[in-house]
Amino acid sequence: MLLADRTRLALLEQLGRGEADVTTLTEACGAPRPSVSQHLAKLRLAGLVTTRKDGRRVVYSLRHGHLRRLVEEALNVADHQIGGLPPHD
């Protein structure tokens, strides 16, 4: 499942705060740059993120604003499951 990966969720969470380049995303999630690039490629292929060129940089953003809510809900469910609490509706 695409959103089951911790790094991808961290990337989506960061992009929910605004657009960012690979360097910024790498620093934010603490994963190695090649791993971040691979995860971003999967998210882009799935249509969750989009890119634009800014000079030589590639800037990533969430494709749709409502994805921010989806990511927040996924993180909320994960927090409850990790904490041993049942997810709430």
JOWO-V732841 format. One record per run of one state. SS is the DSSP state (@ for helix, = for strand, . for the rest). FROM is the first residue (numbers start at 1). TO is the last residue. Records with the same first field share a line. If there is no record, write none. Layout:
# JOWO-V732841
SS = FROM-TO, FROM-TO
This chain:
# JOWO-V732841
. = 1-1, 5-5, 17-19, 30-32, 46-48, 55-56, 63-66, 83-89
@ = 2-4, 6-16, 22-29, 33-45, 67-82
= = 20-21, 49-54, 57-62
